[in-house]
Amino acid sequence: MGFKRADYITERRFLKDWQSDPCKWNQSQIKEHPISSSQIEPLALHLLDAKRDIKDELQNRGSFWYKLVSDLGLKEKEIDEFEKILSSINEGIISNSEVLVHLQDHLNDLYKTIGGNKDSITIIPIPRHLRDLSKGMDIDYATNGAQAFPLSRHGMGTRSLAAVLTFRAYTTWQQKNAKDKKIHPMLALEEPESHLHPQAQRALFKQIDEIPGQRIISTHSPYIVSQAHIAQCRNFRKDNEKTVVTQMDTTKLKPEDIRKIDRMVMNTRGDLLYARAIVLFEGETEEQAFPIFAERYWKLQPNALGISFIGVGGDGNYLPFLRLASNFAIPWYIFSDGEQISLKRVQKELAQIGILDYTKQENVFVIPNNCNFESYLVSKNMKMQS
């Protein structure tokens, strides 16, 4: 009686050609023979998930730590000399410890019950063979002015970072010893910011960038994102049952345009990438008032709704925010002062993202009667027009 496996079968093959049009990927020709493990190993994809922990690395025989330290790279003569020293240290510990001698004498009575020879028991306080040292290795770490203690007893941020650096050591060691082989490791790194404070998150990006090969990072940290080039970012968001992926098209932008996005948006407002909608306005008064108005209206904190209120610092500073939001398909709204000079600047900036008539845009709100926000608040008639 036959049965079906309730599992997926993964089969990899080389492509004979590469379709430049992603919509025609199914027209690619594939080679007949499947890819072997030796062929795919130089291009292996390694996952470091959010649960990474150097404590687990030290105990797991399949970890990157174990792969590195299982072969210490010593010569046979050196191994023999070190193992003689280890045996001598073991003998010295046993002979000078009354407790161990007492315990060993009692364990030697095993032969009376299960057979064997007397004095066949030997306690080994430390491994006598170098190949076994990796099983008991530990890492001590001391902060400034503090006593050193094992990494496994430090906080999760330190342990998570140590696991990332261990992987970096593994990949750089592989490349150093690859000789004629070509190695291009790929790393999928989940939430590198886990358990780290903002300054450490910023510093971490440089260390990740030093890992050889390709790095794919998933993050919810604006501090991590702000360290990357905006063209490297991909934004994943849910649109009903679909997952929509967007990116920044920098091909039509000048270096100065990109610099403004990095300086004015990503450096201080990178969290807008995670917003469900953003409301842009000019001044500080709106930034203080709008969250209060929003909470009163929706009976919820605006952050709970995924709405970010962002002051752009003047009526001529909307463009970097608009470019970013438009490219990443983030719904945006402008709340503009009604003064003529402000409207002209807003209209000029909107034109650069393809909006020629702001009066026909439902997401552009203008304070009537040539008022700014402060003067409108104290006026008798507070009716908004779009």
Summary of the structure (lengths in Angstrom):
residues: 386
radius of gyration: 31.4
end to end distance: 71.2
largest distance: 104.9
contacts: 969
relative contact order: 0.07
helix: 47%
strand: 15%
